[in-house]
Amino acid sequence: MTVVKVVELVGESTTGWEDAIQTAVKQASKTIRHISGVHVKNITGTVDSEGNIVEFKANVELAFAVDDT
């Protein structure tokens, strides 16, 4: 039987929400093996004084199989 663990992360980007999500997954994949899925829980952004979105953030949950050792 496979055991799956879920962790929550926040990805950040200056180019967009999709990039923020990808950043979170890429960074996590450096230390977490067997990532099998991502669930986007929330997206937010920071707006400057001129009304431009200058930072994109995505709260994500990553699922991965736990090693059977």
C-alpha positions as CSV (number, residue, x, y, z in Angstrom):
1,M,0.0,0.0,0.0
2,T,1.3,3.5,-0.9
3,V,1.3,6.2,1.7
4,V,1.0,9.7,0.4
5,K,2.1,12.9,2.3
6,V,0.8,16.4,1.6
7,V,2.8,19.5,2.3
8,E,1.7,23.2,1.9
9,L,4.0,25.7,0.3
10,V,3.9,29.3,-1.0
11,G,5.5,30.0,-4.4
12,E,6.4,33.6,-5.4
13,S,7.0,35.2,-8.8
14,T,7.3,38.6,-10.4
15,T,5.9,37.4,-13.7
16,G,2.6,35.6,-12.9
17,W,0.7,33.0,-10.9
18,E,1.5,30.1,-13.1
19,D,5.2,30.9,-12.6
20,A,4.6,31.1,-8.8
21,I,3.1,27.6,-8.9
22,Q,5.9,26.3,-11.0
23,T,8.5,27.8,-8.8
24,A,7.0,26.1,-5.7
25,V,7.0,22.7,-7.4
26,K,10.5,23.1,-8.9
27,Q,12.0,24.2,-5.5
28,A,10.3,21.4,-3.7
29,S,11.4,18.8,-6.2
30,K,15.0,19.5,-5.2
31,T,14.4,17.8,-1.8
32,I,11.2,15.9,-2.2
33,R,11.0,12.8,-4.4
34,H,8.0,11.2,-6.0
35,I,5.8,14.4,-6.3
36,S,2.6,13.2,-7.9
37,G,0.3,16.2,-7.7
38,V,-0.3,19.8,-7.0
39,H,-3.4,21.5,-5.6
40,V,-3.6,25.3,-5.8
41,K,-5.4,26.5,-2.7
42,N,-5.1,30.3,-3.1
43,I,-3.6,33.0,-5.2
44,T,-2.7,36.5,-4.1
45,G,-0.7,39.4,-5.3
46,T,1.0,42.6,-4.2
47,V,-0.1,45.8,-5.9
48,D,2.1,48.9,-6.1
49,S,0.9,52.5,-5.8
50,E,0.2,52.7,-9.5
51,G,-2.1,49.7,-9.5
52,N,0.3,47.2,-11.0
53,I,0.6,43.7,-9.7
54,V,4.3,43.4,-8.8
55,E,4.4,40.1,-6.9
56,F,2.3,37.0,-7.5
57,K,1.9,34.4,-4.8
58,A,0.3,30.9,-4.9
59,N,-0.4,28.7,-1.9
60,V,-0.1,25.1,-3.1
61,E,-0.4,21.6,-1.6
62,L,2.0,19.0,-3.0
63,A,1.3,15.3,-2.7
64,F,4.1,12.8,-2.8
65,A,4.6,9.1,-2.1
66,V,6.5,8.2,1.1
67,D,9.4,5.9,0.6
68,D,8.6,2.3,1.8
69,T,11.9,1.7,3.7
